[in-house]
Amino acid sequence: MSYEFYKALHILGIALLFLAFGGLAGHALNGGTKDTNKARGLMLASHGLGLVLILVAGFGMLAKTGGGMLPGWVHPKLLIWLLLGAATLPLQRKTAMAKPMWFVLPLLAVTAAYLAISHS
């Protein structure tokens, strides 16, 4: 598969991930709880699928660039990936965290994008 294919798959994963965050955060901001969220399963499935696509496509792009070992900029991106993976927990359990996370999650995305763009 081509680098461009992996890139499109990576962007699809990012879109799914942040679609899920928007749904979970919006529900929490409106006073909803884990038990009252009728679309919770769909949101969590989008979150999980997005994470898998981001990881697989990210490593696919890395393989296409010919890097044998992991470059240093990949490690902070993996940490951000882990943080984004855990981010659904406070959105569901501590609804007061929804407002700060509404701003923090895009900052994590921008940081990950900056690391990928400026690594050369």
Number of C-alpha atoms within 10 A of each C-alpha: 8 9 16 11 13 21 16 14 21 24 17 16 25 19 16 22 25 19 16 23 25 16 18 24 25 16 22 24 17 10 11 15 18 17 8 11 15 11 13 18 10 12 22 17 14 20 24 17 17 24 21 16 21 25 17 15 22 22 16 19 21 18 14 14 10 8 10 8 8 11 10 10 14 17 11 13 20 13 12 17 18 12 13 18 16 11 16 20 12 15 25 21 13 13 20 15 16 25 14 10 17 16 10 12 18 13 12 16 17 12 15 19 12 12 16 14 9 8 10 6
